[in-house]
């Protein structure tokens, strides 16, 4: 997703006179490319009304996570695009594969292949609604249909022109296999597992409100809890600077997985 964010933000040719609206709950995978874009970055609370209220005549882009990586809250991407009439860059790292996602009416959508899609590391994708609107600011060999000795080139058709590098066929085959392996009921099952996780944790810790498949909760010493749970073969994440520990629930999460998590937290 970071590669996708860099491709979009570099290709838009933003200047200090341009504004990009983002939230105070974004991952550095989006924030780093935003800072490097040269635009004025407007940071607002992760609420639809606050995002819309920040739009001005100088706003060139909304750059937002569909699912906040800290809490699992879902922001209404299509509503924000329709009401603001501003192009939108969607960081889909924590949404694609975890919840139903419709790329229609979204200008740019970045996708992480190794997270909820269960693909190999280094896989991902970028959806570009209108490739002609985006400059090729980081050309690779795969960007061109033909080129001249001066470096002038004819872009590939469609979004293929933005491919940043070569991926081994085995890696792509792994992603295709992962996409074919997911069951039709994956979203319903993941939602059920997440709801159950919240219910089980609630008597023991403060669970932060969320909508998707991430469950974050407050504890006094997150690194210590993460280390203790790891010794019990329970993998969760400390979110530095937030006081939160985050668990991820997928369609593969079992009752036994949840019981071990809760026992470790309660113990």
N, C-alpha and C positions, 0 to 999 in steps of 0.2 A: 504493500500500500504506500510505503514511503516513496518508492520509485514513481508510482502513479501520481502522487501529489507533486513531486518535483517536475514531472513532465508537464502537467497541467499549468502549474504556477509559472514555470519558466516560459511556456509557450504563449501565455496570455500577454507577455510583454508589459507587465505592470510598472508603474512609476510612483514616486512619492506623492503625487497628486491623487492617486487612486486609493480607494479604501476597500478593505476586505474585512467582513464581519465574521468573527469566530466566537467560541465560548471559553469560559474559564475552566472547562473540564475536558480539554483536548489532550491527546497524546503527542509526544514530541515528533512522532512520525508525520504529523500534520503541521505542528507548530514550527519545526525546523525549516521546512520548505516555505512556510509563510514568511518567516523572518528573512529568508534569503531572497524573497520575491522583489523586495524594494518598495512594496506598497506600504501604506499606513494600515496597521493592523488594529482593528477595533474589537476589543474583548468585552463581552457582555455575559451576564448569567445565562446558564443553559436552560432558558425558558423561551417558548415561541414568541410571546409578546415582547420580551426584551430584545430578541433578535430583530423582529420587525420594526420596533421603535428606533433601532439604530440605523436604519436605512436612510441614506441621504442621496442627493444627486451625484455625489462622488463615488458611491458604492458600485464596484465592478463585480463583486463575487461574494457569495456566502460560502464559507468553508467550514463544514460541520461533520461531526460523527453522527451516524444514524443511531448507534447504540453507544452510550458513554462508557468508556473503558473502566471508569472508577466505580460506577454504581449499577450499570445495566439499564439505565433509563433510556427510553426510546424517544427520539425527537421526530416530529412529523415532517419529513423531508418534502413530500409532494405539496402539502399545505403551505409550507414556507416558500417553496418555489412559485406556487400559483399566486399567493397573496403579495409577495414582494416584487414579482416580475424581474427578479435578479437571477442571473446564472448561478448554479449551485454545484459545488464540489463536495461530494459525499464520501467521507471516510467509512468504508464498509467493513473494516477489519473485524469488528465484533458483531456484525449483523448478517452478512452473507453466509449462509449455511446454518445459522442459529435461529433465524426467524424468516418468514417469507419476505422477500425483497423483490420489488418491481422496478426495474431500471427505466421504464418508460417515463418520460417527462423530466428525467434527471439529466443534467448536462454532462456531468462527469461522475463516475462511480469507481472507486478503487476497491479491489478485492484481494483479500489475503487467502492464498491457497492452503497454507499449512495450518490454519486455525480450525474453524468450524467446518471447513470442507474436508479436513483430514488428509490433505495432500502432502507431498514431500516438502521439505524446507526449500525456500527460494522460489516457490511457485506463487503465482498471483495473476491478476488481470486488471485492465483499465478499460472501462466502457466510456466511449466518447460519442455523444449523440450526433455531433456534426463535425467531423474531422477537419473540414475546410476552415472552420473558425479558429482553429488552434495552430499556431506556428510550430514548426519542428525546431525547437531550440536546442535539442540534444540529439542530433542525428547519429544513428548507428549504421552499420552496413545494411541492416535490414530495412532502413528507412527509404531506400531508393529503388526505383525501377530501372534507372540508368543514370550514369553520371559522366561528367566531362573532366579533363585533366585539371581544370581550375577548381574542381570541387562542386561546381553547380550541378544540381541533380533534379530529376523528376521524382516526386514522392510516390510511394506505393499507393495503391487504391485503399481507401478506407482507413480504419484505425491501425492497420498493420504498420503504417509509417512511423508509429510511435514505439515500436518494439525496441527496448533499450539494449538488449544483448541476446546472446545465444544461450539456449537451454538444452541440456542433454536430452536426447529422445527418451531415455529411461526415466528421467524426471517427469517429463510430460506424460509418459505412459502411466506413471504412478498416480498422477493427478486424475487422469481419465478413469483409471480403475477405481479410485476413491469416489468419484462422482457417480459411477455406475453402482457402487455398493450400498449407497444410502437407501434406507427403506422409505416408502411413501409416507409413513406415519411419523417421520422423524420430528417434525415441528411440534405436533401434539404431544409426543412423548417427552421431548425436551422441556416443553412448557410445564407438563405435569411434574417432572423431576425437579424443576426449579421451584415450583410452588411448594412441593413437599420439603425441599431443603430449607426453605424459609420457615415453614411451620415447625420443623424440628429444632432449628437453631434459636428461634424466638424466645423460648424460656431461659436461655443461657446467656445470650449476648444481644446487643442492640443491632438489629438488622436494618440496613439502609434501604429505603424504598427503591424498587427497580421494576422493570417490565420484561426484560429479555432473559437470557440464560446465565447472566452473571449475578452472583449473590455476594454482596459485600457486607461486612459487619465490623463493629468497633470493639477493640480490645485494648488493654493497657500497654501491652508490649508485643506488637505484631511480629517482629523478627523472631522473638523467642517462641511464640506459638507456631509460626511457620516451621521452625526447626524441630520443635517437638512433634508436630504432625508428620513431618517427613520421616522421622524415626519409626512412625507407625504406618508407613507407606501411604500416607495421605498427602497429596500434592496440592497446595494452595499458594497464593501469592501475597506477599506484603506489598502494599502500594505506598512507597516512601513519601513521607511528609503529610499523609492523610490520616494516619491512625487506623487505617482500614486493612483488613485481610479480605481477599477475594477468592471465592470458590467458583469454578466453572462447571455447569451441569449440562450434559448433552443427552442425546437419545440413548446413549450407551451406559449412562449412569444407573447403577443398580441400587436396590434397597440396602444391600450390604455396604456399598460405598458410602451412602449417606449415614448409615449407623456408625461406621468407623469415624467419619468426620465429626459427628455430634459427640461421640464418646471422647474423642481427643480434645475437643473444645471444652466439654464439661469437666474433663479430668484435670 
